[in-house]
Structure formats: C-alpha cells, structure tokens
Amino acid sequence: MSPPATPRHVLPVLVLAQFAGTSLWFAVNAVMPDLQRELGWATSAVGTLTSALQFGFIAGTLVFALLAIADRFAPRRVFLVCALAGAACTVGAWWTVRDYTSLLLWRFATGFFLAGIYPVGMKIAAQWYSKGLGAALGLLIAALVVGSASAHALRALGDALPWPTLMLGVAALAAAGGVLLYAALGDPPGAVARVSQLQWRALGTVWTDPRVRSSVLGYFGHMWELYTMWVMVPLILATRLSGTGLSWAAFLVLGAGALGCAGGGWVAQRWGSARVAGAQLAMSGACCLATPLMLGAPDLAFYAWLVLWGITVSGDSPQFSTLTARNAPPQAVGSVLTLTNSIGFGISIASILLFVWLADSVPLGALLPWLAIGPALGLWALRPLLAEERAPR
C-alpha cells in the first residue's frame, strides 16, 4: 500500500518559512554600509560580524546535534522557538547597534538559533517527503540561496530603505515564518517516533556508515568552495564594476544558485541525487580552475562564467543533504544533518579566513583555482554513491 500523498500546501509553507527564517542570516550585512558611514566603522567590520554569526551557527548546530534536539522534540516546535528567538536577537541587535561588542554578541546568538531553523527545516522536509526529497530540498535550499543573495539587492536599495526599517522588517519576517510553519503544518503521517535519549551511535554513522560518509565528505568538499566563492564574488566583479551596478550583479550571480538548487532537484528525480551533485560539483570546480582565463575574457564570457559558477556552486547542496537524510538512521536524521552542518560551516570559516588573508598578497587569478581542491576531494568521496546509482537495477 503506497503512502498517502503529501498535501499540496506543505512544500510552499516549508519554502516560505525557510526563506523567512534564514533571512536573519544577513540582516546586519545588508545595512553595514549605512552603519559604517554613520558610525565610522572599518570595512573589516562586516567580516567580523559575519564570522561571529557563523561561529554562533557552528556552536548551535554542535549543541543541537549532541543533545539530539531535533529528534527529541517536535521539529516544528523547535523551528518556531528558534525563529522567535532569532527575531528577538535581531531586535536586540537593532536596539544596541551602536555598541559594537553588544552587536557581536547578538549576532553570535542569532547564529546559534539559526541552528534550529536551517537544518531543522530539512528534517521536516525529510519527514514529509519519503519520495521526491531531492526536489523538495532543492526548492527549500533555493529559498535560502535567494535569501542569502538578497543582502546585495538590499544594499543596492539602501538609499530608499533606512537601516532600522530593514533590521526590524527582517525580524518580523522571521517571526512570521516560524508561526506560519507551526500553524500550517501538523505532524506528517508515519513520522518516526521521537527519541528519549542521546543517539551517539547514530551520530557515529557520519564516519562508520559508508553511504553516509560518502555524502558527508562530498558535502565538506562543497563547503570548502561555497562560502569563500560568495565572499570573493564582489572582489571579482570589482575588476569591472562599482557601486550599485556591482551590488546588483553580485545579487544576480549568487541568486542564480537558486536555479541550480531547484533545477537540480527536478533532474535528480530522473538521474539520482549523487549524479546531480557530482555533475554540479565538477562544473563548479572547473569554474574555479578557469579563473585565470576568465578574468581577462570579454564581458559576455566573463559574466556567463560567473553565472554558471553561481548556479553550480550552490546547486549540489540540496542533493548532498538528500543523500545524507536518506542514508542516516531514521530516528536521528535531524541530529546527523545538524552535525554535518556544524562541521561543514567550520570548514567554510577556515576556507574564508585563509583565502581572504591570501587575497591581500596573491592575485585572484592565481588564488581562486585553489578552491577546486574542495570539489576534487568531494568527487573522490562521492564515488561509492555514484557507482551505486550507475549500477543496473
């Protein structure tokens, strides 16, 4: 007997709630130019505040994974509480925005509560979509990509929108997303019963289970490249653009990743998630290696290269999460996804710090090809799952 069809409203609610909740990520980044002009902060302040949030997210995902929060409590309740707490932290950041130390603490706390939004949203999707999970997560992470890229669009619109309005608006949006998901979605039929104790052995499958290890290590290679590429895009565009034109171009390049996520999810239903993830990882790695050639290319080729890179650097992410969710122990999917996020974001911070530091002394054409190390190692790790999907059934 086939499982009952998932109600049509579930996916739109998940996508809207995920977009609203993760908008907290870049609430301060979008208003930093105004704050820098008004308060005299250095350009490096945006990097420090971003790192504070990333470290908060790593701390949060580690705590949530080790305590099995998403598997011991109702995921939609965890999502609601964390969305409201993250919104409150953003209001706190607005209230104390002129105190830089307080702002750092509020951003760290915001990152901590995002651990109950991004990976928990994926856990909820995995509960509802036993089939078609790759397509569902493709749309879910596409929403995250658009939300991430929107910081550049907001920057371009900065003259029309005062920074307090932006910060408070993002807080209200996140809170609304948490309420929407909690009110509109019940528990899915056939959901795995919540555990009452910590799942140490289940967390260990990140290393001990060959399938989980393959998808997780592939994801780690992806994370070495992803956020560093996002940080470097404005520097690449600055070789040809400036001002508002640069901000809109950055939004389009990074936002193109939503096409890779959504389109990859659609193709994965026919090809399989491992093959889609591998193809996009290979293409983004090739874009890294093409940097020396493309920096001096004509405008058409230059912008086409950046858009292709933007599409593929993000597009493999939902398929790695799909593979991990499918192969992890059912009673610990939320914890395994959360632990994987924690380690992946730790890798991304190391990569960002290294490449930003080297960018002061190494030309972009010589530096950025080294980002291909991540995709290369990711493809190597993904081999068992690729072979499994290619095998005749």
C-alpha positions in Angstrom: 0.0 0.0 0.0 1.5 3.3 -1.1 1.9 6.1 1.5 -0.7 8.9 1.3 0.1 11.9 -1.0 1.7 14.9 0.7 -0.8 17.8 0.8 0.0 20.5 -1.8 0.4 23.3 0.8 3.3 21.6 2.6 6.1 22.5 0.2 5.1 26.2 -0.3 4.8 26.6 3.5 8.2 25.0 4.1 9.8 27.2 1.4 8.3 30.4 2.7 9.1 29.6 6.3 12.7 28.6 5.5 13.2 31.8 3.4 11.7 33.9 6.2 13.7 32.3 9.0 17.0 32.3 7.3 16.6 36.0 6.3 18.1 36.6 9.8 21.5 35.5 8.4 22.2 38.7 6.5 20.1 41.3 8.4 23.1 43.2 9.5 25.2 42.7 6.4 22.6 44.5 4.3 22.8 47.6 6.4 26.5 47.7 7.1 27.3 50.4 4.5 24.9 52.7 6.3 26.3 51.8 9.7 29.9 52.3 8.5 29.1 55.8 7.2 27.1 56.7 10.3 29.4 55.2 13.0 32.8 55.3 11.3 33.3 51.5 11.4 36.1 50.0 9.4 35.4 48.0 6.3 36.6 44.8 8.1 33.7 45.1 10.5 31.3 43.3 8.1 33.7 40.3 8.0 34.0 40.2 11.8 30.2 40.3 12.3 29.7 37.6 9.6 32.2 35.4 11.4 30.5 36.0 14.7 27.2 34.7 13.3 29.0 31.7 11.6 30.7 30.8 14.9 27.3 31.0 16.6 25.8 28.7 14.0 28.6 26.2 14.5 28.1 26.3 18.2 24.4 26.0 17.9 24.5 23.1 15.4 27.0 21.2 17.6 24.8 21.7 20.7 21.6 20.7 18.8 23.3 17.6 17.3 24.9 16.4 20.6 21.7 16.9 22.5 19.5 15.5 19.6 17.2 18.5 19.9 15.5 18.0 16.5 14.9 14.3 17.2 13.9 14.5 20.9 11.3 17.4 20.4 8.7 18.2 17.8 10.7 19.7 14.9 8.1 22.3 14.0 8.1 23.5 17.7 11.9 23.7 17.6 11.6 25.8 14.4 9.0 28.1 15.9 11.0 28.7 19.2 14.2 29.3 17.3 12.6 31.6 14.7 11.1 33.8 17.5 14.4 33.7 19.4 16.4 34.7 16.3 13.9 37.5 15.6 14.3 38.8 19.2 18.1 38.7 18.8 17.8 40.8 15.7 15.6 43.3 17.6 18.3 43.3 20.3 21.0 44.0 17.6 18.9 46.9 16.4 18.5 48.3 19.9 22.2 48.1 20.7 23.6 48.6 17.2 25.9 51.5 18.2 27.7 49.2 20.7 29.9 47.1 18.6 30.7 44.5 21.3 27.0 44.0 22.0 26.3 43.7 18.3 28.8 40.9 18.0 27.2 39.0 20.9 23.7 39.5 19.4 24.9 38.2 16.0 26.6 35.2 17.7 23.2 34.4 19.4 21.4 34.8 16.1 23.7 32.2 14.5 23.1 29.9 17.5 19.3 29.9 16.9 19.6 29.6 13.2 20.8 26.0 14.0 17.1 25.4 14.8 15.9 26.8 11.5 18.0 25.7 8.6 18.8 22.0 9.4 15.5 21.5 11.2 13.6 22.7 8.1 15.4 20.0 6.2 14.4 17.4 8.8 10.8 18.5 8.5 11.0 18.1 4.7 12.5 14.7 5.1 9.6 13.7 7.3 7.0 14.8 4.7 8.8 13.6 1.5 9.9 10.0 1.6 9.8 10.2 -2.2 10.8 13.3 -4.1 13.0 14.6 -1.2 15.7 15.8 -3.7 13.2 18.1 -5.4 11.7 19.3 -2.1 15.1 20.2 -0.7 16.1 21.7 -4.0 13.3 24.3 -3.6 13.9 24.6 0.2 17.6 25.5 -0.3 16.9 27.6 -3.3 14.9 29.8 -0.9 18.0 30.0 1.4 20.2 30.9 -1.6 17.9 33.8 -2.7 17.7 35.0 0.9 21.5 35.0 1.2 21.9 36.8 -2.1 19.3 39.4 -1.2 21.8 41.2 1.0 23.3 42.5 -2.1 20.0 43.6 -3.5 19.1 45.3 -0.2 22.5 47.1 -0.4 21.6 48.4 -3.8 18.3 49.7 -2.4 19.9 51.1 0.7 19.2 54.7 -0.2 15.5 54.1 -0.3 15.2 51.9 2.8 16.5 53.2 6.2 18.6 50.6 8.1 16.2 50.4 11.1 13.4 49.5 8.8 15.4 46.8 7.2 16.5 45.2 10.5 13.1 45.3 12.2 11.4 44.1 9.0 13.7 41.1 8.8 13.0 40.3 12.5 9.2 40.4 11.8 9.6 38.3 8.7 11.5 35.6 10.6 8.9 35.5 13.4 6.1 35.2 10.9 7.9 32.3 9.2 8.1 30.4 12.4 4.4 31.0 13.2 3.4 30.0 9.7 5.2 26.7 9.7 3.9 25.8 13.2 0.3 26.8 12.5 0.0 25.4 8.9 1.8 22.1 9.3 0.8 19.2 11.6 2.9 16.1 12.2 3.4 14.1 9.0 1.7 10.7 8.7 4.0 7.8 9.7 6.6 10.1 11.3 9.3 8.3 13.2 8.7 8.4 17.0 10.8 10.9 18.8 13.8 9.5 20.8 14.1 9.9 24.5 17.9 9.7 24.8 21.0 10.8 23.0 21.9 9.0 19.8 25.7 8.7 20.0 25.9 5.6 17.8 23.6 7.2 15.2 25.8 10.3 15.1 28.8 8.0 14.5 27.3 6.9 11.2 28.8 10.1 9.8 32.0 8.1 9.7 31.1 4.4 10.2 28.3 4.0 7.5 29.9 4.0 4.0 26.9 5.7 2.4 26.6 8.5 5.0 30.3 9.0 5.0 30.3 9.4 1.2 27.6 12.1 1.1 29.0 13.9 4.2 32.6 14.1 2.9 31.3 15.2 -0.5 29.3 18.0 1.3 32.5 19.0 3.1 34.3 19.5 -0.2 31.4 21.6 -1.4 31.6 23.7 1.7 35.3 24.5 1.2 34.3 26.2 -2.0 30.8 27.6 -1.5 31.0 30.5 1.1 34.5 31.5 0.0 33.3 31.9 -3.6 30.4 34.0 -2.2 32.8 36.3 -0.3 35.1 36.6 -3.4 32.3 37.4 -5.9 32.3 41.2 -5.1 36.1 41.3 -5.4 35.9 39.6 -8.8 33.1 42.0 -10.0 35.1 45.0 -8.7 37.6 44.4 -11.5 34.8 45.7 -13.9 32.0 47.3 -11.9 31.5 49.5 -8.9 28.7 50.9 -6.7 25.1 49.9 -7.3 25.9 48.0 -10.5 28.3 45.8 -8.6 25.7 45.1 -5.9 23.0 44.1 -8.5 25.5 41.9 -10.4 26.5 40.2 -7.1 22.8 39.5 -6.4 22.3 38.0 -9.8 25.4 35.8 -9.7 24.7 34.5 -6.2 20.9 34.3 -6.7 21.5 32.2 -9.8 22.3 29.4 -7.3 18.5 29.0 -6.8 18.3 27.7 -10.4 20.9 25.1 -9.6 19.1 24.0 -6.5 15.6 23.9 -7.9 16.6 22.6 -11.3 19.0 20.0 -9.8 16.1 18.8 -7.6 14.0 18.2 -10.7 16.7 16.4 -12.6 17.6 14.3 -9.5 14.2 12.6 -9.8 15.4 11.1 -13.1 19.2 10.9 -12.7 19.6 10.4 -8.9 20.9 12.8 -6.3 24.5 11.5 -6.4 24.9 12.1 -10.1 23.3 15.6 -10.0 25.6 16.5 -7.0 28.6 15.1 -8.8 27.9 16.9 -12.1 27.4 20.3 -10.4 30.5 19.8 -8.1 32.6 19.0 -11.2 31.3 22.1 -13.1 31.9 24.4 -10.2 35.4 23.0 -9.8 36.0 23.7 -13.5 34.9 27.3 -12.9 37.5 27.6 -10.2 40.2 26.4 -12.5 39.0 28.7 -15.3 39.6 31.9 -13.2 42.9 32.9 -14.7 41.4 32.7 -18.2 38.1 34.3 -17.5 39.3 37.3 -15.6 40.6 38.7 -18.8 37.8 37.4 -21.1 35.3 39.6 -22.9 32.3 40.8 -20.9 29.9 38.2 -22.3 32.1 35.3 -21.4 33.1 36.8 -18.1 29.5 37.2 -16.8 28.4 33.9 -18.3 31.3 32.2 -16.4 30.2 33.9 -13.1 26.5 33.0 -13.5 27.4 29.3 -14.3 29.7 29.3 -11.2 26.9 30.8 -9.2 24.4 28.2 -10.4 26.6 25.1 -9.8 28.4 26.2 -6.6 25.1 26.1 -4.7 23.1 23.6 -6.8 24.7 20.5 -5.3 23.9 21.4 -1.7 20.3 20.0 -1.5 21.4 16.8 -3.1 24.1 16.2 -0.5 21.5 16.8 2.2 19.1 14.4 0.4 21.7 11.7 0.3 22.6 12.1 4.0 18.9 12.2 5.1 18.1 9.1 3.1 21.0 7.1 4.4 21.1 8.3 8.1 19.3 6.2 10.8 15.6 7.3 10.6 15.4 8.2 14.3 18.4 10.5 14.1 18.1 12.3 10.7 17.8 15.7 12.3 20.9 15.2 14.5 23.0 13.8 11.7 22.1 16.7 9.4 22.8 19.2 12.1 26.2 17.7 13.0 27.1 17.7 9.3 26.1 21.4 9.0 28.3 22.2 12.1 31.4 20.6 10.6 30.7 22.0 7.1 30.4 25.5 8.4 33.6 25.1 10.4 35.4 24.2 7.1 33.8 27.2 5.4 35.2 29.6 8.0 38.7 28.1 7.7 38.5 28.5 3.9 37.2 32.1 4.1 39.8 33.2 6.5 42.6 31.6 4.5 41.5 33.0 1.1 40.7 36.5 2.4 44.1 36.7 4.1 45.9 35.5 0.9 43.9 37.9 -1.3 45.9 40.8 0.1 49.1 39.5 -1.5 48.1 36.9 -4.2 46.3 37.9 -7.4 42.8 36.5 -7.8 43.8 34.6 -11.0 46.5 32.7 -9.0 44.5 32.3 -5.9 40.9 31.2 -6.8 41.9 28.0 -8.7 42.9 26.5 -5.3 39.2 26.5 -4.4 39.0 23.5 -6.7 40.6 21.4 -4.0 37.2 21.1 -2.4 35.2 19.9 -5.4 38.1 17.5 -6.3 38.0 15.8 -2.9 34.2 15.9 -2.8 34.1 14.0 -6.1 36.5 11.5 -4.8 34.4 10.9 -1.7 31.2 10.6 -3.7 32.5 7.7 -5.8 30.6 4.9 -3.9 27.2 6.6 -4.2 27.9 7.4 -7.9 28.7 3.8 -8.6 25.6 2.7 -6.8 23.3 4.9 -8.9 25.0 3.8 -12.1 24.7 0.1 -11.3 21.8 -1.6 -13.2 18.7 -2.3 -11.1 
